[in-house]
Amino acid sequence: NALGRLGLRTLTYYMGTGLLAVLTGLLMVNLFTPGIIEGAPAGDRLGLSADTESVLAKVGGSKATDLADFFLRMIPTNIFQAAANGELLGIIFFSLLFGYFITQIPGTLQGTQKRFWSGAHDVMVGITNLLMRFAPYGVFGLVAKVIAITGWDSVRPLGLFFLCVLAGLLLHSLVTLSLLLKFVAKVSPLRHLRRMGTVLLTAFSTSSSSATLPITIREVEQQSGVSKRVSGFVVPLGATVNMDGTALYECAAAMFIAQAYGLELGYAQQFMIVVIALLSSVGVAGVPSASLVAIAIILGAVGLPLEGVGLILAVDRVLDMCRTAVNVYSDTCGASVIARLEGEALQPNAPEVASKA
């Protein structure tokens, strides 16, 4: 009963803050419109090759029925066909279902499945890290081509997009999460931020929630006074499913690309983007630049060309570091919030200066 209560509170916090983060990203892009420069779409400046009219034909017909079709497409009739066709949302849904039922089979078979998929995960992460070593060269080629064709005008919309996302991340961290710390966890947001300095620096430098996990657990226990029972459940789960910064970035990127094409997305399309960003952020791996896959899911579902992902590659790496820090910071805030709801006193076990060591 106690574990079920803890799990329900944790998931409620993670889904709630994730939704608030997505709505923050949506608000910032609609407010500052980084994809619109001097009243005109920035597509020409960014070297977009797709025909705007053909894109508009795909997106413009999206209605409420398309949203229902989206939920139907989440359940693939054939997982192998879904993989071959790149239907990533269906693959994520199947993976979640498959993972759940692994926990329901007998112990021996369950252990075999866990060892196999853990090994497969490590292999895929290794391949991803190898490919990401070549990403800077690809980004340089893409950016050089665009600048050679359009000149330095292409830098302006990307700069505005960068500042828009950064402002959204700061707003979510310093306002939304601070309010939760102040009124739910009953702790000083400024003091909590100062205590989590080591965690934030590690997350920012590694761009990986998974790599930061041991430090996050240690700091929330020593600096925030969260019990091992709460930190051992909330923080590892958060490193997997709590991706506030990623969800905000995915929504902002999809809206920026739509603006660059000169498309005005209606409420149905924007609601679809919010839902997909929230759901796909849960399945994003805790490795650098993994959210690019989720952005491709959103673009495909809304009807935007996948070439739009290339627009944001030039600024993705720095924003990846920033959003990872927000992801991990939300985990630390969640640990304090859940611990307070569980009746814990939140007395630090180590001097505050230890976080600066």
C-alpha positions in Angstrom: 0.0 0.0 0.0 2.8 2.4 0.9 4.7 1.6 -2.3 1.6 2.1 -4.4 1.0 5.5 -2.8 4.6 6.5 -3.4 4.4 5.4 -7.0 1.1 7.2 -7.6 2.5 10.4 -6.2 5.7 10.1 -8.1 4.0 9.5 -11.5 1.5 12.4 -10.8 4.4 14.8 -10.1 6.3 13.7 -13.2 3.3 13.9 -15.6 2.1 17.1 -14.1 5.5 18.9 -14.4 6.0 17.5 -17.8 2.7 18.9 -19.0 3.5 22.3 -17.5 6.9 22.2 -19.3 5.3 21.4 -22.6 2.8 24.2 -22.2 5.6 26.6 -21.3 7.4 25.7 -24.5 4.2 26.2 -26.5 3.6 29.6 -24.9 7.1 30.8 -25.5 7.1 29.9 -29.2 3.7 31.3 -29.8 4.7 34.5 -28.0 8.0 35.2 -29.6 7.5 33.4 -33.0 11.2 32.6 -33.7 10.2 31.1 -37.1 8.8 34.3 -38.3 11.3 37.0 -39.2 10.1 40.5 -40.2 6.6 39.2 -40.8 7.8 36.4 -43.2 8.5 32.7 -42.6 12.1 32.0 -42.0 12.1 28.9 -44.3 13.9 30.6 -47.2 16.6 32.0 -44.9 17.1 28.5 -43.5 17.3 26.8 -46.9 14.2 24.6 -46.6 13.6 22.7 -49.8 10.1 21.3 -49.3 7.3 23.1 -51.0 5.2 25.0 -48.5 2.0 24.4 -50.3 2.5 20.6 -50.2 3.3 20.8 -46.5 0.2 22.9 -45.9 -1.9 20.3 -47.7 -0.7 17.7 -45.3 -1.1 19.7 -42.1 -4.1 21.8 -43.0 -6.5 18.8 -43.1 -5.7 17.8 -39.6 -8.9 17.7 -37.5 -10.2 16.1 -34.4 -10.5 12.8 -36.3 -6.8 12.9 -37.0 -6.2 13.0 -33.3 -8.3 9.9 -32.8 -6.3 8.2 -35.6 -3.1 9.2 -33.8 -4.2 7.3 -30.7 -5.2 4.3 -32.9 -1.7 4.4 -34.5 -0.2 4.1 -31.1 -1.2 0.4 -31.1 0.6 -1.3 -34.0 -1.1 -4.2 -35.7 2.3 -5.6 -36.7 5.3 -4.5 -34.7 7.8 -5.5 -37.4 5.8 -3.5 -40.0 5.8 -0.6 -37.6 9.6 -0.8 -37.2 10.1 -1.1 -41.0 7.9 2.0 -41.6 9.5 4.0 -38.9 6.3 4.3 -36.8 8.2 5.2 -33.7 5.3 6.0 -31.4 3.8 2.5 -32.0 7.2 1.0 -31.2 7.4 3.0 -28.0 4.0 1.8 -26.9 4.8 -1.8 -27.7 8.1 -1.5 -25.8 6.3 -0.2 -22.7 3.8 -3.0 -22.9 6.5 -5.6 -23.5 8.5 -4.3 -20.5 5.5 -4.4 -18.2 4.7 -8.0 -19.0 8.4 -9.0 -18.6 7.8 -8.2 -14.9 4.8 -10.6 -14.8 6.6 -13.8 -16.0 8.3 -16.3 -13.6 11.6 -15.3 -12.0 14.0 -17.4 -14.2 12.5 -16.2 -17.5 12.2 -12.7 -16.2 15.9 -12.6 -15.3 16.9 -13.9 -18.8 14.8 -11.2 -20.5 16.2 -8.4 -18.3 19.8 -9.5 -18.9 19.2 -9.8 -22.7 17.6 -6.4 -23.0 20.0 -4.7 -20.7 22.8 -5.9 -22.9 20.9 -4.8 -26.0 20.5 -1.4 -24.5 24.2 -1.0 -23.7 25.0 -2.0 -27.3 22.6 0.5 -28.8 23.9 3.3 -26.5 27.5 2.4 -27.6 26.4 2.7 -31.3 24.7 6.0 -30.6 27.7 7.4 -28.9 29.9 6.3 -31.8 27.6 8.0 -34.3 27.3 11.2 -32.2 31.1 11.6 -32.5 30.6 12.2 -36.2 27.6 14.6 -35.6 29.7 17.8 -35.4 31.1 17.2 -38.9 27.6 16.7 -40.3 26.3 19.7 -38.5 29.2 21.8 -39.9 28.3 20.6 -43.4 24.6 21.5 -43.0 25.3 24.9 -41.5 28.0 25.7 -44.0 25.7 24.9 -46.9 22.8 27.0 -45.6 25.1 30.0 -44.9 26.7 29.7 -48.3 23.3 29.8 -50.0 21.4 32.3 -47.8 24.2 34.2 -46.1 24.2 35.1 -42.4 20.5 35.8 -42.4 20.0 32.2 -41.4 21.6 32.8 -38.0 19.0 35.1 -36.8 16.0 32.7 -36.6 18.2 30.0 -35.1 19.4 32.5 -32.5 15.9 33.5 -31.6 14.9 29.9 -31.3 17.8 29.3 -29.0 16.9 32.2 -26.8 13.2 31.2 -26.8 14.0 27.6 -25.6 16.5 28.9 -23.1 13.9 31.3 -21.7 11.4 28.6 -21.4 13.8 26.3 -19.6 14.6 29.1 -17.1 11.0 29.9 -16.6 10.1 26.3 -15.9 13.0 25.8 -13.5 13.0 29.1 -11.6 9.2 29.7 -11.5 7.2 26.4 -11.9 9.6 24.1 -9.9 10.4 26.8 -7.4 6.7 27.2 -6.6 6.4 23.5 -6.0 9.4 23.6 -3.7 8.1 26.6 -1.8 4.5 25.6 -1.3 4.6 21.8 -1.4 8.0 20.7 -0.2 8.2 23.7 2.2 11.9 24.4 1.4 13.7 27.4 0.1 14.0 27.2 -3.8 17.3 29.3 -3.7 18.8 27.1 -1.0 17.8 23.9 -2.9 19.3 25.3 -6.1 22.5 26.0 -4.4 22.7 22.6 -2.8 22.2 20.9 -6.1 25.1 22.7 -7.8 27.2 19.6 -8.2 24.2 17.7 -9.8 23.5 20.5 -12.3 27.1 20.9 -13.3 27.4 17.2 -13.9 24.2 17.0 -15.9 25.2 20.1 -18.0 28.6 18.7 -18.8 27.6 15.1 -19.6 24.2 15.8 -21.3 23.1 12.5 -19.7 20.5 11.9 -17.0 21.7 8.3 -16.7 25.3 9.3 -16.1 24.3 11.8 -13.5 22.1 9.4 -11.6 24.5 8.2 -8.9 25.4 11.9 -8.0 21.8 12.9 -8.0 20.8 10.2 -5.5 23.8 11.0 -3.3 23.1 14.8 -3.2 19.3 14.5 -2.6 20.0 12.3 0.3 22.9 14.3 1.8 22.0 17.8 0.9 18.2 17.7 0.9 17.7 15.0 3.6 15.5 12.7 1.5 15.4 9.2 2.8 16.9 6.3 0.9 13.4 4.8 0.5 12.2 7.8 -1.5 15.4 8.7 -3.3 15.9 5.1 -4.4 12.5 5.0 -6.0 11.9 8.6 -7.2 15.2 9.5 -8.7 16.0 6.4 -10.8 12.4 6.5 -12.1 12.8 10.2 -12.9 16.0 9.6 -14.8 13.9 7.3 -17.1 10.5 9.0 -17.4 10.9 12.6 -16.1 12.1 14.7 -19.0 10.7 18.2 -18.4 13.4 20.0 -20.4 13.2 17.5 -23.2 9.4 17.8 -23.5 9.6 21.6 -23.6 12.3 21.4 -26.3 10.4 18.9 -28.5 7.3 21.1 -28.4 9.2 24.3 -29.1 11.2 22.7 -32.0 8.1 21.3 -33.7 6.3 24.7 -33.5 9.5 26.5 -34.7 9.7 24.3 -37.8 6.0 24.8 -38.5 6.5 28.6 -38.3 9.5 28.4 -40.6 7.3 26.8 -43.2 4.7 29.5 -42.8 2.1 27.2 -41.3 -0.4 28.3 -38.7 -1.3 25.3 -36.6 -4.8 25.2 -35.2 -5.8 24.1 -31.7 -6.2 20.5 -32.8 -2.6 20.3 -34.2 -1.1 22.1 -31.3 -2.9 19.8 -28.8 -1.6 16.9 -30.8 2.0 18.3 -30.5 1.5 18.7 -26.7 0.3 15.1 -26.3 3.0 13.6 -28.4 5.7 15.7 -26.8 4.6 14.6 -23.3 4.3 10.9 -24.3 7.4 10.6 -26.4 9.6 12.4 -23.8 8.8 9.5 -21.4 10.5 7.1 -23.8 13.5 9.2 -24.6 16.8 7.6 -23.5 19.0 9.4 -21.1 21.8 9.9 -23.6 22.9 13.0 -25.5 20.7 14.2 -28.4 18.2 11.4 -27.9 15.3 13.9 -28.2 16.0 14.3 -31.9 14.2 11.0 -32.4 11.2 12.2 -30.5 11.1 15.4 -32.6 11.0 13.3 -35.7 8.0 11.4 -34.2 6.2 14.7 -33.7 6.9 16.0 -37.2 5.8 12.8 -38.8 2.5 12.8 -36.8 1.7 16.4 -37.6 2.7 16.0 -41.3 5.8 18.2 -41.3 8.9 17.1 -43.4 11.6 15.3 -41.4 14.2 17.6 -43.0 13.0 20.2 -40.4 15.1 18.3 -37.8 18.2 19.6 -39.7 17.2 23.2 -38.8 18.0 22.8 -35.1 21.1 20.7 -35.3 23.4 23.7 -35.1 22.0 24.7 -31.7 21.0 21.3 -30.4 24.1 20.4 -28.6 24.2 23.4 -26.3 20.4 23.2 -25.7 20.9 19.5 -25.0 23.2 20.4 -22.1 20.7 22.9 -20.8 17.6 20.7 -21.0 19.4 17.8 -19.4 20.2 20.0 -16.4 16.5 20.9 -16.2 15.5 17.2 -16.4 17.8 16.3 -13.6 16.9 19.4 -11.5 13.2 18.4 -11.8 14.2 15.0 -10.4 15.8 16.6 -7.4 12.7 18.8 -6.8 10.5 15.8 -7.2 12.4 13.9 -4.6 12.0 16.7 -2.1 8.3 17.2 -3.0 7.5 13.5 -2.7 9.5 13.1 0.5 7.5 16.0 2.1 4.2 14.4 1.0 5.4 11.2 2.6 5.9 13.0 5.9 9.7 13.3 6.0 11.4 16.2 7.8 14.0 16.9 5.0 16.9 17.5 7.3 20.2 17.6 5.4 22.8 14.9 6.4 25.8 16.9 5.2 27.0 20.5 5.4 25.7 22.7 2.6 29.3 23.5 1.5 29.8 19.8 0.6 27.9 20.4 -2.6 30.7 22.7 -3.8 33.5 20.2 -3.2 
